[in-house]
Amino acid sequence: MTTLGLLSLKSKKKIVNEEEGSNQVSKMKLLFRNRYLYLLLLPGLIYFLLFKYLPMWGVLMAFQDYSPFLGFWESKWVGFDHFINFFQNPDFFRLLRNTLILAFYDLIFFFPAPIIVALLLNEIRVQFFKRTIQTLVYVPHFMSWVIIASITYVFLTTSGGAVNAIVEYFTGETINFLSSPDWFRPMIIGQVIWKETGWGTVIFLAALAGVSTEQYEAAIMDGAGRFRRMWHVTLPALRGTIMILLILRLGNFLDQGFQQIYLMTNSLNREVADVFDTYVYFVGITQGAFSYSTAVGLFKAVVGIILIYGSDYLAKKMKQPGLF
């Protein structure tokens, strides 16, 4: 290489180093300028570090025969034995079937519900009426599952329940909603829709707030009615939000919520009510099989990660926004 080429290469390296140094200085200045915002972020970061990331160390119990008396480091390592026992357990396919059915019901019936409510609320022009409806549909979200279960019992019980009173008036018979395996899944999905639909509309209404009114005005000028404006303007504006929330929902596909299922389970509907969440409680807490239940939880987490990355990959292939 000629002397001129060496000088040119050195000068280029010097320029690159100077640019990197200036970028680092600018980043430090930016951090210092926004120091109070990062200080506000600090409690949230500490929360996630202490209660979300630090406990991940405990998943190693899934590969141990953990004993509280021996402690974490003295317990025997057994590799994948708990996973093999779980997959060979006769209850595995029953739990998987029950969990998947509820997950698909949730995806088909509950996931579109906030979108539909947000679209309907977006069409209301009287602000007082709109705020009143928003408040009414938000309220159930702030009720605990214990209260929801109590309300369900009051309405659906065969002895004095309001719904059964109406059914008995017209048919002369009552329906045992609370103990029937056939009614368990519709009852669970109905509770979720009633409790969480209103809260889910918050995100979609926030996304609709960013839609330019000029698009609606242009659609009106072209002669589009309300349905056509909703189809060609409103729904496309929600497409990105819907896709991201769908990916996040798939990440929790096998999470059906322990508290709700546990409160609505009894000896007559247990065959269809047992899911992974309740199984972890009964096996891990009541029977003390900590390592085995940790293996079940880790299996759910791995499936969730696969679904998140898989759905994100498919979304990118379909030219839709993703998480990563």
JOCOR-V974397 format. One record per pair of residues at least 6 apart in sequence whose C-alpha atoms are under 8 Angstrom apart, sorted by the first residue. I is the first residue (numbers start at 1). J is the second residue. Records with the same first field share a line. If there is no record, write none. Layout:
BEGIN
I->J / J
END
This chain:
BEGIN
59->294 / 295 / 298
61->72 / 290 / 291 / 294 / 295
62->80 / 82 / 291 / 292 / 293 / 294 / 295 / 298
63->77 / 78 / 79 / 80 / 81 / 82 / 291 / 295
64->75 / 76 / 77 / 78 / 79 / 291
65->75 / 76 / 77 / 78 / 291
66->72 / 75 / 76 / 290 / 291
67->75
82->291 / 292 / 295
83->292 / 295 / 296
86->92 / 292 / 296
94->274
95->274 / 275 / 276
96->275 / 276
98->272 / 273 / 274 / 275
99->254 / 256 / 274 / 275 / 276
100->253 / 254
102->185 / 189 / 256
103->253 / 254 / 255 / 256
105->189
106->189
109->189 / 193
110->189 / 192 / 193 / 197
113->193 / 197
114->197 / 198 / 199 / 200 / 201 / 204
115->201 / 204
117->197 / 198 / 201
118->201 / 202 / 204 / 205
119->230 / 234
121->130 / 134
122->205 / 208
124->130
134->198
137->197 / 198 / 199
138->196 / 197 / 198 / 199
139->198
140->194 / 195 / 196 / 198
141->195 / 196 / 198 / 199
143->195
145->259 / 260 / 263
146->260 / 263
148->191 / 195
149->260 / 263 / 264
153->161 / 178
154->160 / 161 / 162
155->161 / 162 / 163 / 164
156->162 / 163 / 164 / 176 / 177 / 178
157->164 / 176 / 177 / 178
158->164 / 174 / 175 / 176
164->174 / 175
165->174
167->173 / 174 / 175
168->174
177->183 / 184 / 187
178->184 / 264
179->266 / 268 / 269
180->268 / 269
181->268 / 269 / 270 / 271 / 272 / 273
184->269 / 272 / 273
185->273
188->260 / 261
204->238 / 241
207->237 / 238 / 241
208->234 / 237 / 238
211->234 / 237
215->233
216->229 / 233
219->229
220->229
240->320 / 321
243->315 / 320 / 321 / 322
244->321 / 322 / 323
247->307 / 308 / 311 / 312 / 322 / 323
248->308
250->304 / 307 / 308 / 311
251->303 / 304 / 305 / 306 / 307 / 308
252->304
253->304
254->276 / 300 / 303 / 304
255->276 / 277 / 300
256->275 / 277
257->277
258->277 / 278
261->273 / 274 / 278
262->278
265->273 / 274
276->296 / 297
280->293 / 294 / 296 / 297
281->293
283->289 / 290 / 292 / 293
284->290 / 291 / 292 / 293 / 294
312->322 / 323 / 324
313->322
315->321 / 322
316->322
END
